[in-house]
Amino acid sequence: MKIIPNYKNSVTVIPTHAILYFEEATADDIVVLLAVLRHGGAFDPSRICEELSMDGSTLDASLRFWAEKDVISIVEEDDRLPGEEEKAGTTPPKIRVAAGKAGKKTLQRPDVPSYTAEETTSFMELNEETSALLDSCQQIIGKMFSTAETNIIIGLMDHLGLSEDYIVLLFAHAAKKDRRSVRYVEKLAIDLFDKGITEYSALVEELQAMEEADSRESVVRRIFGLGKRSLTKKEKEFVNNWCVTWNYGEDVIRHAYEITVANTNEAAMPYANAILEKWNKNGLRTAEEVEKFLEEDKKKKTGGKKKNEKNAPSSFDTDDFFEKALTRSYGDKKGKNGVK
């Protein structure tokens, strides 16, 4: 097989070593990198946030990620890239980004201060529990912290005011998800802080809810073969409806999946949602109730004919409800049973 890119009238060049970090990077990180490279050596952060529908803290965290990996260099507005001259009559942007290592600086989230070596030392002297906290967190994720990573944890304590127990629990959660990165913990902490979750008890409840959601998604991913890709907003709504609103277990969802594949030849979540929605409207809760309902429905449609009788329909026929669902989801595309 041969794939030919359609470059149209422009090309975005990605540094080869950036690809080495794609597995570690989040979807936001990759989108930000592409936006940075597309805009060239200078860009306006507010414009990028608007373009990507992204908040400033997410943009900042992603820029910091690529800067730490030496994929980009961040240069303050009063600096110049090598050989760069200021154009007359123009206003320099607040942040300039260039691929390469020269002039590398670390960008900090605007409302989270950076710490000098003296400030770090002073903070640890005044807060004796900091050393024990760092030791605990290092043991949890199995690595020694760099100076920058130590500063992040101090920022969580000093600037966000998070307790030692709170931070340890965040690291335990990260390790459980196999996300052994201080940067991941920092982003999670900021997101939770922005949601007003700053107390340990509230964090326990939130992480439990997050883990339950992850567990539900894991079941649906396994059934539908979705792999590790991020679910779309609509797919997340499907999962929430199936597992929370309608409280269906794996056996019922798998049954809907099997019917979906039999009728569409693909793992179509909208079609499966139509099936489960109908079962819910009919008050079906368990796999046994579903089986009984399908058997009775089949008898009504076959008019009592035997399964091997000529022109007998298949074990699961698609009624008007599913015809409408298929029309909405697939347009003119036909399913296995010839439904449009």
Legacy VTK file of the C-alpha trace (Angstrom):
# vtk DataFile Version 3.0
C-alpha trace
ASCII
DATASET POLYDATA
POINTS 340 float
0.000 0.000 0.000
1.213 3.480 -0.859
0.018 6.656 0.876
0.605 10.028 -0.809
0.198 13.154 1.389
-1.770 16.053 -0.078
0.286 19.079 0.968
-1.910 21.614 -0.874
-0.130 24.978 -0.672
1.735 24.603 2.635
3.774 22.198 4.717
4.341 21.962 8.497
7.724 20.458 9.382
7.886 18.366 12.573
11.292 17.821 14.247
12.038 14.107 13.978
12.928 13.705 17.659
9.507 15.131 18.638
7.908 11.902 17.395
9.815 9.984 20.072
7.657 11.697 22.698
4.248 11.305 21.028
3.358 8.295 23.172
4.114 10.259 26.337
2.433 13.431 25.069
-1.265 14.144 25.538
-3.592 14.953 22.645
-3.437 18.622 23.705
0.371 18.518 23.625
0.413 17.266 20.031
-2.194 19.785 18.862
-0.244 22.625 20.494
3.025 21.481 18.889
1.441 21.440 15.442
-0.014 24.915 16.026
3.379 26.216 17.176
5.176 24.780 14.158
2.479 26.022 11.801
2.784 29.602 13.083
6.573 29.565 12.874
9.005 31.248 15.251
6.594 33.769 16.769
2.955 33.634 17.817
0.410 35.220 20.145
-0.657 32.799 22.935
-4.128 34.367 23.189
-4.642 33.792 19.469
-3.559 30.154 19.772
-5.927 29.591 22.723
-8.813 31.026 20.701
-7.869 29.015 17.631
-7.669 25.740 19.563
-10.535 26.503 22.000
-8.027 25.918 24.793
-7.419 27.639 28.132
-4.114 29.326 28.917
-3.013 26.820 31.541
-3.361 23.910 29.110
-1.413 25.779 26.413
1.274 26.709 28.921
1.616 23.120 30.223
1.974 21.776 26.674
4.591 24.383 25.744
6.518 23.480 28.873
6.331 19.783 27.984
7.929 20.316 24.550
10.486 22.756 25.970
11.561 20.168 28.550
11.999 17.641 25.716
14.208 20.075 23.736
11.711 20.063 20.881
11.134 23.826 21.152
12.892 26.754 22.812
10.948 29.507 24.512
12.440 32.984 24.237
11.220 35.978 26.216
9.943 38.983 24.272
13.047 41.095 24.914
15.309 38.349 23.528
16.148 37.639 19.880
16.496 34.379 18.086
19.908 34.004 16.425
20.029 36.290 13.356
16.536 37.692 13.978
15.874 41.423 13.642
12.854 43.354 14.809
10.632 44.517 11.945
9.894 48.225 11.921
6.388 49.223 12.946
5.485 45.872 14.463
4.779 44.877 18.044
6.796 41.874 19.227
4.712 38.960 20.490
4.828 38.020 24.148
6.240 34.556 23.455
8.503 33.333 20.656
9.008 29.662 19.987
11.727 28.163 17.806
12.683 24.540 17.160
16.109 23.747 18.571
18.085 23.991 21.800
19.595 27.480 21.717
18.207 30.004 24.167
16.009 27.485 25.916
13.974 28.831 28.840
11.197 27.325 30.912
7.755 28.854 30.581
5.784 28.991 33.809
2.033 29.136 34.231
1.270 32.874 34.714
-0.381 32.490 38.125
2.063 29.876 39.483
5.426 31.391 40.447
8.810 29.890 39.638
11.334 29.416 42.441
15.012 30.208 42.604
17.446 27.793 44.258
17.555 30.079 47.304
13.756 30.197 47.554
13.532 26.418 47.268
16.120 25.928 50.008
14.397 28.472 52.240
10.981 26.876 51.738
12.291 23.425 52.627
14.004 24.774 55.728
10.791 26.423 56.906
8.649 23.407 56.010
10.333 20.306 57.387
7.589 18.039 56.026
8.621 18.893 52.447
11.573 16.488 52.416
9.404 13.618 53.667
6.775 14.486 51.043
9.350 14.463 48.243
10.686 11.099 49.428
7.180 9.602 49.495
6.299 10.883 46.028
9.622 9.665 44.575
9.021 6.199 45.992
5.476 6.113 44.595
6.497 6.832 40.996
9.908 5.187 41.261
12.223 8.026 40.221
14.332 10.825 41.657
13.029 14.330 41.057
14.959 16.924 39.115
15.220 20.492 40.427
12.389 21.545 38.115
10.170 18.703 39.353
10.940 19.571 42.977
9.927 23.156 42.249
6.609 21.970 40.834
5.774 20.139 44.050
6.769 23.135 46.139
4.479 25.222 43.953
1.586 22.845 44.657
2.182 23.315 48.374
3.140 26.962 48.496
1.028 28.533 45.762
-2.016 26.256 45.529
-1.979 25.493 49.259
-2.433 21.749 48.829
-1.719 19.488 51.798
0.928 16.764 51.882
-1.746 14.029 52.033
-3.499 15.585 49.028
-0.311 15.590 46.941
0.636 12.030 47.944
-2.830 10.840 46.896
-2.416 12.561 43.526
0.863 10.710 42.963
-0.730 7.403 44.026
-3.509 7.995 41.505
-0.979 8.833 38.782
1.014 5.660 39.523
-2.166 3.572 39.423
-2.857 4.940 35.927
0.801 4.329 35.026
1.270 8.067 34.429
4.517 8.383 36.396
5.141 12.009 35.570
5.349 15.033 37.856
4.041 17.087 34.968
0.900 14.899 34.795
0.363 15.371 38.537
0.828 19.131 38.181
-1.730 19.395 35.365
-4.200 17.228 37.286
-3.706 19.330 40.436
-4.321 22.571 38.532
-7.437 21.178 36.859
-8.808 20.033 40.224
-7.902 23.369 41.839
-9.777 25.223 39.078
-12.808 23.029 39.831
-12.602 24.018 43.511
-11.432 20.602 44.704
-8.734 21.595 47.211
-9.546 19.510 50.295
-8.367 15.933 50.804
-11.877 14.539 51.415
-13.192 16.165 48.227
-10.203 14.767 46.313
-10.955 11.228 47.519
-14.498 11.485 46.164
-13.385 13.040 42.865
-10.665 10.463 42.190
-13.067 7.643 43.014
-15.535 9.068 40.480
-12.744 9.436 37.898
-11.570 5.854 38.428
-15.118 4.538 38.122
-15.520 6.462 34.853
-12.200 5.037 33.616
-13.393 1.545 34.523
-16.635 2.002 32.575
-14.733 3.338 29.574
-12.339 0.401 29.773
-15.236 -2.061 29.485
-16.698 -0.298 26.442
-13.250 0.057 24.840
-12.694 -3.685 25.190
-16.099 -4.602 23.741
-15.955 -2.175 20.798
-12.214 -2.522 20.150
-11.510 1.190 20.581
-7.880 0.791 21.665
-6.202 3.648 23.539
-7.511 6.576 21.523
-9.400 9.329 23.314
-13.165 8.994 23.223
-15.128 11.750 21.534
-17.600 13.820 23.522
-20.494 11.897 21.970
-18.878 8.536 22.770
-18.421 9.609 26.395
-22.123 10.472 26.490
-22.948 6.993 25.181
-20.821 5.346 27.881
-22.391 7.464 30.615
-25.910 6.672 29.401
-25.258 2.935 29.155
-23.367 2.471 32.410
-24.718 5.217 34.680
-28.080 6.552 33.484
-29.420 3.157 32.365
-27.136 1.117 34.640
-26.402 -1.646 32.141
-23.721 -4.228 32.845
-21.105 -5.592 30.482
-23.272 -8.559 29.404
-26.122 -6.352 28.162
-23.760 -3.930 26.381
-21.961 -6.849 24.735
-25.291 -8.225 23.528
-26.105 -4.858 21.924
-22.647 -4.844 20.352
-23.143 -8.307 18.824
-26.484 -7.281 17.322
-24.911 -4.080 16.018
-22.116 -5.935 14.228
-24.578 -8.502 12.851
-26.717 -5.757 11.311
-24.094 -3.187 10.255
-20.860 -5.170 9.849
-19.100 -2.669 12.098
-18.828 -1.669 15.763
-21.110 1.364 15.409
-21.713 2.970 18.788
-24.674 5.121 17.584
-26.457 1.971 16.410
-25.704 0.171 19.685
-27.000 3.225 21.542
-30.293 2.995 19.634
-30.615 -0.657 20.681
-29.863 0.042 24.337
-32.149 3.064 24.337
-35.022 0.885 23.137
-34.291 -1.776 25.739
-34.266 0.877 28.433
-37.607 2.294 27.246
-39.015 -1.225 27.461
-37.806 -1.558 31.050
-35.250 -4.256 30.315
-32.475 -4.377 32.896
-30.689 -7.733 32.648
-29.344 -9.967 29.882
-32.043 -12.546 30.723
-34.794 -9.962 30.273
-33.249 -8.891 26.961
-33.128 -12.492 25.702
-36.779 -13.037 26.618
-37.782 -9.772 24.948
-35.917 -10.641 21.734
-37.434 -14.127 21.628
-40.956 -12.767 22.033
-40.256 -10.034 19.467
-38.991 -12.666 17.006
-42.138 -14.754 17.424
-44.317 -11.727 16.692
-42.348 -10.921 13.534
-42.237 -14.518 12.245
-45.913 -15.110 12.887
-45.082 -18.432 14.500
-43.142 -19.829 11.520
-40.311 -22.211 12.219
-36.743 -20.988 11.869
-35.989 -23.187 8.812
-39.245 -22.322 7.045
-38.906 -20.601 3.644
-38.673 -16.807 3.770
-38.387 -16.837 7.557
-36.692 -13.653 8.815
-33.413 -13.574 10.719
-33.284 -13.892 14.495
-33.177 -10.120 14.898
-35.106 -7.949 12.451
-34.746 -4.181 12.348
-37.995 -2.320 13.019
-38.943 1.299 12.326
-37.060 2.505 15.385
-33.776 1.117 14.102
-34.490 2.241 10.542
-34.669 5.811 11.803
-31.538 5.311 13.921
-29.647 3.945 10.911
-30.848 6.817 8.720
-29.569 9.344 11.250
-26.246 7.555 11.689
-25.463 6.218 8.232
-27.602 8.087 5.694
-27.868 5.945 2.567
-25.414 3.300 3.815
-27.042 -0.134 4.039
-26.700 -2.533 6.937
-26.469 -6.260 6.663
-30.243 -6.639 6.506
-30.545 -4.103 3.694
-31.902 -1.352 5.940
-31.230 2.181 4.704
LINES 1 341
340 0 1 2 3 4 5 6 7 8 9 10 11 12 13 14 15 16 17 18 19 20 21 22 23 24 25 26 27 28 29 30 31 32 33 34 35 36 37 38 39 40 41 42 43 44 45 46 47 48 49 50 51 52 53 54 55 56 57 58 59 60 61 62 63 64 65 66 67 68 69 70 71 72 73 74 75 76 77 78 79 80 81 82 83 84 85 86 87 88 89 90 91 92 93 94 95 96 97 98 99 100 101 102 103 104 105 106 107 108 109 110 111 112 113 114 115 116 117 118 119 120 121 122 123 124 125 126 127 128 129 130 131 132 133 134 135 136 137 138 139 140 141 142 143 144 145 146 147 148 149 150 151 152 153 154 155 156 157 158 159 160 161 162 163 164 165 166 167 168 169 170 171 172 173 174 175 176 177 178 179 180 181 182 183 184 185 186 187 188 189 190 191 192 193 194 195 196 197 198 199 200 201 202 203 204 205 206 207 208 209 210 211 212 213 214 215 216 217 218 219 220 221 222 223 224 225 226 227 228 229 230 231 232 233 234 235 236 237 238 239 240 241 242 243 244 245 246 247 248 249 250 251 252 253 254 255 256 257 258 259 260 261 262 263 264 265 266 267 268 269 270 271 272 273 274 275 276 277 278 279 280 281 282 283 284 285 286 287 288 289 290 291 292 293 294 295 296 297 298 299 300 301 302 303 304 305 306 307 308 309 310 311 312 313 314 315 316 317 318 319 320 321 322 323 324 325 326 327 328 329 330 331 332 333 334 335 336 337 338 339
